[in-house]
Amino acid sequence: MKHRILQFLIALDQCLNCFVSLFIGGGWADETFSARCWRCGEIEGSKTWKVARKVVDTIMKPIEKDHCRISFLDEKMRRQAPVEER
């Protein structure tokens, strides 16, 4: 059950990123909003995305410290994908 809930939350995160991409280009369908906040804010240097990253990290802090950075690394390593697709 824990795995299914986690997969659902990842899907919601990806949906949020796709929704935001309708208004602000540069997103990917398989990328989570959290990972995008890190990529656009810390790697690409966008001040707006840095603020978004800080907001998301603050919300997620009780659950996971440095959530956006960890989400970005998870995306890079494809940890949310089945083992056969990595």
Secondary structure, 3 states (H helix, E strand, C coil): CHHHHHHHHHHHHHHHHHHHHHHCCCCCCCCCHHHHHHHHHHHCCCHHHHHHHHHHHHHHCCCCCCHHHHHHHHHHHCCCCCHHHC
